[in-house]
Amino acid sequence: MPHFRVSYVVSAPDEAGAREIVDALCLEQTVELPLALVPPGTWINEHVVAKCESLRRRVAQPSKPAAGDVRWDAVVRYNDDTSGGELPQLLNVIFGNTSIKENVMVDDVTLSPTLLGKFLGPRFGTSGLREALGVPRGAMLMTALKPMGTSVEKLAAMAYDFAKGGIDIIKDDHGLANQRYAPYEERVRACCAAVKKANEETGRKCVYAPCLNAPAHLVLSRARFAKAAGAGAVLMIPGITGLDSARALAEDPDFALPIICHPAILGAMLGGGSEDECRGFSHKALLGVLPRLAGCDATIFPSFGGRFGFSERECLDILEGSRRRMGSMPAILPCPGGGMTMEKVKVMRDTYGEDVCFLIGGSLIGHSDDLVANAKHFMKIAGRTDLYGPLERAPGRSDHHAGRTHPAYATDASGGELDRLKKQMATMEANLSKVTEMYLASEKARAEAAKHAASHAGAHAAAHAASAPAPGSTLAPGVKAPPTPVEGNYSKVFHRPEDRPEDWTWERIPQEMYKQDGGSFKGCSRFELLGKRGESTVFHVRYFEVEPGGWTTLEHHRHEHAVVGLRGEGVIQLGPHVYPVRVGDCAYTAPGDTHQLRNESDAPFGFVCVVAADRDRPVEVDPSAFLKSAAAKHALQHGMRDALEQQAKHRAEHAKAAGAAGGGPAPGI
């Protein structure tokens, strides 16, 4: 059974005291009962109660410890099932009631691959932000529109000047919400328009990020409004609106904008600090690991040397949590700020390197009255060489250079950003007969299996009573072993019909619809062979069959899967390339790769697919957008364009038919 691990720091005078705290924690964070009620040997103790894997004296001790304050490192193992595969419950298991107690701090969290696969994580991360902002190298730059009380007109003018000067991300100050002097919708419209105007003049890709500090029922609607208005990112405050609200927005295929995490309120949950308190979460966990798990693409934190008291070590720990390997999740962008001034940029560069985003607000505004010049000065001291955009005329540059793309920061001439993720389309009326047919077949198979099992049980009992074979004797040729169970965690065998070798079906296993949405696929069905009928496997074995001219959904996901060709011949799309899959051929799809299987022959194409039992939901990819992206970077293999254009047409016809039938959006798969 997979597990996740939490590293805690415990304050106790000796090892016995530390052990007592950790043992209590293992019970408190899971069953919240005394050990006497869930003793060792019971199922709950073995499968639910957390277990301490290690406890040792911490190398780094407080510089000025109080009496009895000795620090201990403890690693506690939790069963993945305790989290329910959901972020709120995961946080509850990690710290929950123990957060109310003293002398315990969460230092780090390490999830199993299975549990990590439940979360899509950041959609962009550092590399995606570099691409979106057009900054392939060097530190990225951020500033804030402030102060609270400024009119919409003045905030928009500031946004224009900052974008004109080259600031990559112009965010709302976290105190801007929906106040009467700068109402949210009015402010977002104006600032988006201002940044767009500046970009049109400079050729840059600066973005405006409004703050989503809103009541719970308005967070999603304000996020969607921001995207519709032209925002290039959003600022979220998980300490107020919750980490899971960020996760939900990050996984929404219709949103698909970078999310920046602001640390307001989270400070109340931090340990360490100038007093080296043993409480709350470490800086690495709270401002690095958890925002990343929640799908944030960047994390803002107060840099050392500012007005908030973070140490250099704590800041570097945040960088570690933002960048270390976490399955297939990309690293996220660390954004040191918090009262930092222009004079401290050099120290920040020396400490953090270039793969960061420097955030300066008040010092940038107050440097001079010319915000454009201030922004360019910020760029210069941050080590950026692209002081002028591709469409700008730099001092000393002749007219024929104006409008030429800067070689180091070339932009995509099409200007289109790939929006690969679309909502699932409505369920087609035309699929109803197919669903009904398969449902009836499923019911018939179940009835026959039950009848067969009952008759076999009766016959077996009668035969056994009449003449039970003696132990050690040899049965006559042709006498078969009894059928294995269908349901439950028992060894079992499922046979294809002996009298129909050309028929790729399995006795007692019903054929099922590939998916309930017919807009993303055509002519597909499946058999769930192993893993979904009570078996304790950590994988599922499925058989898929694609009719001639059919295809599976073009999609990607965080988990991997393996395919083995069993019948006929098809092709598999792996990223921009297409490969044949014949009988016996094997194909592996790595996490995150866009993929699809198609049947371009005139006979059925069947294959086995093995996939993790615990996995994330696939994300559908728009074939038109995928084709456009692939064609911009690669030569297309023969037939690929026609196949994807046909799929796009099929989706459009399906959507039209669903709309005519009054269908709404289909649920995600």
N, C-alpha and C positions, 0 to 999 in steps of 0.2 A: 504494500500500500504506500503511495507516495506521501512525502512529508515536506513541510516547510520549517525553517529554523529561524529563531529570533535570538539575537545576542543581547543580553542584558548586562548592565553594570550595577552591582549591588554594593551598598555600604554596610559593613558589619565589622565588629572588632576582631573576629576570628573566623576560621573556616566553618566551624560548627554553626555560628550565627548566620553566616551567608547561606549555608545549606538549608537552614530552617526557613529563611526567606524564600529561597528558590522552590523548595518543596511546596510551600504554601501557594506560591505563584502558579505552579503547575495545576493545582486543584482549582484555584480561584478563576483562572482564565478559561477553564473548560467546564467542569461540572458544578463548581461552587458548592461542594459538599465536603465534609470531613472524610479522610481516607478510610475510616472505619465503615462508612456506608458504601464505598466503592473499593473494596480491598483488592490487592494483587490476585490475579487469577480469574477475576470476573471479566466479562466481555467489555464492559464500559471502561474498566481500568486499562485493559490491554489496547483498546482501539480508540478511546476518546481522551482519557487523561493524558496531559502532556508529560514528557519525560525529560529530565535533565541529562544532557549528554556529556557535559564537562563543566567543571568549576575550578578556577585557579586564580591565584592572586594576580591582580592587574599590574602590568609593568609600570605604567604611568600612575603615580599617586599624587594626591593634592599637594600643592606646594606649602599650604598652610592648613594642614588637617585639624579638624576638631578632635576632641578626645573620642577614641573609638571609631574614627572614620577611616577605615581601611577599605580600599576598593577591590572588588572581585569581578572577574569576567565569568559569566555563565552562558552556556548555549543550551536552549530549550527546543525540543523537537515536538511539533504538532502534526497530527494527522490532517492531511489536506481537507478531509470531509468536514472538519470543524468549521472551516471558513464558508462552507456552502458555495464556494466558487464566486463569491460576491465581495466587492471591496468594503462596504460598510461592516459586514460581519468579520471580514479579515482583520480590519482595524480593531474591532471589538475583542477578537481573540488575542491579538498582539498585546494590547495594553488594558482595555476595558476597566474593570474594577481596580486593577493594580495601579492604575494611574492616580487613584485617589489616595493610595498609600504613600509612605515616605521611603526614601533610601533605595529606590529602583529607577533605572533609566533604560529606555530602549536604545541600544547602540547601533544595531543593524538588523536588517531583515533579508533573508535569502529564501526565495520561493523555489519550489520544485518546478521542473520543466512543465509538468502537467498543469499546475496551478498558474504558472506564469502565462501559459497559453490561453487562460480564460480572459486575459486582458489584452486589448489591441495595443495599448501604450501610445506613445507619441506618433502622430501622423507625419510630422515633418522632422523634428529633431534638429540638431545643429546643421547637418548637411543639407536637409531640406530647406531650412531657413536661408542658408547661403545661396541656394539656387533661386529661391523666391525673391530674395532681396538683390540678387545680382552682385554678390560680394564673395567671389571665390577664395579670397585670401585676405588676411589682416583682420583686426578686431572689428566687429560690428558695433554700431553706436546707437544709443537710445536716449531719449529725453522725455520730459513730462510736460503736459500743458497745465499750467497753474498760474495763479492760486485760485482756490475756491472763491466764488464771488465775481469772477471775471465773466463778461458778457460773451455770448456766442460769437458775435462779430470779432471780438478781440482774440478769442481762442482760435478761431479759424485763421486769422491773420498770422498768429504765432505758428500754427501748423504749416502754413504756406512757406513762411520764412525758414523754418527748420528743414523742411523738405527741399527747398531751393538751395539751402546750404549743404545738403547731403546727409542729414541725419537719417539713418536707415529706418528706425522705428520711432514714431512720434505717438506716445501713448497718453491717454488721460491720466492725470494725477489720480491716485486711488480714491481721493476724496470727492471726485466728480461723479455724481449719480444721476438724479433727476430733479435737482433743485430748480426753483423758479427762475433764477438768474441765468441758467444754462440748461434748459430741459433736454433730456436725453436725445430724443429723436431730432430735434432742431439742431443740437450740437453735432450729432453724428453726421447728419446730411451736410452741414456746412464744412466740417473738418475733412470729410472724405472728398468733397469737391475741391477744397483748397489743396490737398496733397495731390490729387489727380492733376490739377492745373500745373503745379510745380513739376511733376513728373513729365508732363507733356512738353514742358519748356527745357528740361534738362536731359531727358532720356533715361533718368534713373528709375528705380523700382522701390522708392520709399513707401512705407505703409503707415496708416493711422490705425491705432488699436484702442477702441473705446473700452471703458470700464463696465463690466457686467455686475456691478454691485447692486443687485436687485432682489426684491422679494422672490421666494422660491418659485412661485407660479409664473413669474415674468422673465426668468433667466433665459429660457429657451427662445421665447418670442423676441426678446431684445437682441439675442445673438443672431437670429435670423434677419431681423431688421438691419443689423450692422452689416451683414454680408450683402443684403440686397442694396444697401446704400453705397457699397464699394469699399468697406473696411478691408484691410489686408491682414488683420489679426485681431484678437480680443485680449483684454486683461481680465483675469479672474482672481478672486480672493477666496481661496478654498477654506481659509480659517473662518469665513463668514458664511459663504454659500455651500461649503462642503466639498471635499475631494471627489465624491462620487458625482456631483453635478458637472465637474470638469471631465470626468471619465465619460459620462453620458454624452456630453457635447463632442468630445474627441472621437467617439465611436459613431456619431451621427453621420451617415454617408452624404446627407444633403448639406452639411455645414462645411466641413473640410477647410477650415482656416486654422492657422497656428494659434495656440493658446499659451499665454504668458501667465505664470503663477506669481502673484504678489504675496509677500509674507505677513501682511497685517493680521493681527490676532494670533497667528501661529507662534509668536514670541512667547505667549503665555504657556505654550506647551513645550518650550525648549529647556533642556538642562544645560549643564556646563556654565558658560559665562564667566564673568570676573570672579564670582564666588565659587566656581567649579561645583555647582550643585548637582547632586545625584538624584535627578528627578526628570520627568518628561521624556522627550526624545532627543537624541543627538542631532546636531546640525546636519550631519550626513544623511540621516534617515528622514528627517522631517522636511528638509529643504532640497534634498537631492533624490533619494530613492522613491519616496512616496509621491511627489508630484509627477515623476516620470511614470510610475505605475498607473497614475490617474490620467495619463495621456497628455500632460502639459509638454509643450515643446521648448519652453524656456523657463528658468527659475530666477527670480530677482532675490537678492539677499544683500544685507548691509556689509560692505567691505570693512576690513580692519582699518583703523585710522580715522574712521568717520565718527558720527555722533551716537552710534548704537552699541559700541563695546564688544563687537565680535573680535576674537583673536585671529591672527593669521592662520594658525593651525585649524581653527574651526572653519574658516573660509575655504582652505584647501581640502578639508574633508567634504564640503559641499560639492566641490569640483569632482572628487572621487565618486560620490554617489550619483552625480550627473553623467559620468562618463564610463564607469566600469561596465563590464559585460553583464547584460541581463537578457539572456536568451537572444531573440532576434530584434529586441527593442533598440532603436537608435539612441545614441547619446543625445542629451538635451543641452541647450545653450545656457551656460552660467552667466548671470547678469549682475556683476558686483556694482553696487551703488550705495545709497543711503547716506546722503550728506557729503558725498565726495566732491572735491573741487578740481578745477582744471590743473592746479599745481600738483595734484596727487596722481595724475594719469601715468606719469613715467613709472612711479613705484608700482602701480597696478599692472602696467605692461610687463615689468620685470618679474612680478610675482605670478601672474596668471597666464602669460603668453598671449597668443593671438586668437586662440579658439574660444573667445568669450565675446560678450557684448557689454561695453562700458555704459553705465547709466549715470548721467549727470543732469541735474535739473536746475536748481537755484543758481549755481555757479555759472552755468551756461547762459541763463537769462540775464544775470547781473554783470557779465563780463564787459559788455558795452551796450549801447542802444541799438546797434546793428546786429540783429539776430542771425542774418545770413553770414556775416563775417565771423560772428562767434562760432557758428556751426563749422565753418571751414577751418577755423583755428583748432577746434576740437578734433576734427579729422586729422589735421597735420600732426598734432602732438600725440595722437593715438597711433601714428605710424602709417596712416593711409596715404596712398599715392594718387588716388583717383579724386583729386580735389575738384575737378570739374566733370560734369556728366557728359555722355556721348554727344549730346546736342548743343552743349555750351561752347562758347568761344573763350578760351583762357587767355589771360594777358600774354601778349607776345606770340599768340598763335594766329596764323594767317586765316583769312576767310574760308579758303578751300578746305581747311581742316574742320570747320564747324559742321556738325551733323555727321561726322565720321565716327563710327563706333570705336570707343577706346579699346585697344587690344587686350588689356588685362581684365576688362570688365564688360565683355561683349554681352549684348542682350539678344534675346530671341526676337527675330524680325517679325514673327507672326504675332507676338504679343499675347498669345493665348496660353493660359495655364491649364494644365491637364486636370480636369475634374473627373477622375476615373470612377468615382463611386456614385451610383444612382440608387434611388429607391427601387425596391422590388415592384414590378408592375401589378396591375389588378389581375385577379384570377379570371381566365377566359371562360366564357360560356361554352366554347367549343370543347373545353377539356372535361366537361361534365360527364359525357358518355364514357370517356376513357377512365375517369376516376371511378365511376359506377361499375364499369366492367371489372376493374381490378379489385374493387371492394367485394363484389360478388364472388370473384375467384378466390379471394382470400378467405371469405366466409366458408365457401365450399371446401377449401383445403383444410380448414380447421375442423369442420364437421367430419370430413373423411378421416382425419387423423384421430379424432376422438372415437369414431366408430371402430376404426382399426385397432386402437388401443384397447377398447372395451372387449371386442371380439377376441383379440389375442389373449387378454387376461382370462376370459372365460375358458377359451380353448386350452390355454396353458394350464389352468388349474385342473380342468378335467383330465387332460393328458397326464399331468403330473400325478393325479390321484390314481389313474388307471395303471400307469407303468412308468414311474420315475426312473430315469437312467441311473444306474449305480455310479457312485463317485469313482473316477478312474477309468470308467469304460469309454469306448470310442463311439461316437455317433455315426450313423450311416451317412454315406456321401449325399450331399444335397440338403442335409438338415441345417438350417440356418440358425444363427444366434438370434435371440429375441431383439426386436427393435429397441434402440436406445431412446431415452426420454427426449422430448422436444424442449421443455422448459426446465430451468433449474441448473445448478452448478454441478452437472454430472458429465462424465465422458460420453461422447455421442458421435454418431456418424449419420450423415444425410446423403442419400444416394440419388443420382439421376435415374430416370425411368429406364429399365433394361430393355423394354420393348420399343423405345423410341430414342435411339442413340443420337439422332440429329436434333433432338429437343433439349435445349439448354434450360431445363427447369430442375427443381429438386423436390423430391417427395416430402410432403408435410411442411414445406416452406412456401408461403404465398409470394406471388409476384406483386411488387408495389410500384406506385407512381414514383418517378424519379424525384420530382418536387411538385408542390402544389401550384407553382407559378409557371405558366407555359410561355411567358414572354422571353425568358432568358435561355430556353433550350428547345429542342425539337426532337421528337421520336425517341425518347429515352425511357427505360424502366430499370428496376433494380430488384435484387434479392438480398435480404440481410441474412447472411449465412451463419456467422458466428459472432458472439459478443453481445447480442441484445436480448438473449433469452435466459438470463440468469447466470451465464458463464462469468467467471472471475477474471477474464482476460483484461489486459490494459489496452487492447486493440480491438477493432471491429474488422471483420472480413466481409466484404460485399461483392456481389457480381452485378455489373452494369452491362446493359445491352443497348446499342445505338442502332436504330434502323438506317437503311441506306439514305443518304442525304441529311441525316440528323446530326445533332451536336449537343454536348453538355454545356453548362453555364460557363461563360468566360468569367473567371473570378480569381481572387487571391485570399490567403488566410495565413495566420501565424503558425499553424501546425504543418507538418510534412505528411506526405503519403507516398505509397509505392503502388505501382500499377504493373500487372503482368497480363499480356495478351493471351486470350484463350480461344477466341473464335474469330475467323475472318481477318480483316485488315482495316486499320484506321490510321489516323495521325494524331499526334499530340502537339499542342502549341505550348512551348515553354518560353515565356518572355517573347522576344521578337522572332524566334526561330520555330520551325516546324519539323518534326521527325516522324518517320513511319513507325507504326507499332503492329507487328505481326505476331502470330502464335508463338509463344515462348519468349518474346521480347519483354524486357523489364525497363521501367521508367521511374525515376524518382523526382518528386517535386519538392524543392526546398522551401522553407518558410518564406512567405512574402512574394514568391514568384507568381506572376499572372499565368494562368494555364487553362487549357481546354482540350477535350478529346472530340474528334470529328470522324464521321464515317463518309468518305468520299467514294466508296465502292458501291456495287450493286447487290451486296449480300450483307447480312447482319454482322455487326462488329461487337464482340463481347470481351470483357476484361474483368479481372479481379482487382479490387482496390483495397489495400490494407491501410487503416488509419487509426490514430490514437482514440481510445474510448472517450477520454476527456479532452475536448478540443474547442477552439473558438469557432464562431460562426463565420462562414465564408462571406466575403464582400464582393458583390457583383461589379464587374467592370463594363463600362459602356463600350461596345465594339467600335463605334465610330471614333470615339476619343482615343481608344487604344490604337486603331489603325493610323490615325493622324500622327500620334506620337511615334509609332514605330517607323512610319514612312519618313519622318523628319530626320531619323538617325541611322536607318538601315535600308539596304536593298531588300525588297520583299520577295520571298520565295513564291514560286509559281502557285497560283490558286489561293494564296492567303488573302489578297485584296478582295477577290470575289466572295470568298467565304464570309469575311467580316461584313462586307456590304450587304450580303444576303441576310445575315443575322440582324443588322441594324434595321433593315426593311421589315423583317419578321417582328421585331420588338415594336416598331411603329404600328403595324397592322394590329398586333395584339392589344396595344394600348387603345387604339381607336375602337376596336370591338368591345373591349372592356368598358370604355366610356359609354358606348351606345347601350350596353346592357345595364348601365348604372352601377358598375363596379367601382370600388374605391381602391386605394393602394393596398397591395398585398403585404402581409406581415413578412418581416425578414426571415431568412432561413437559418 
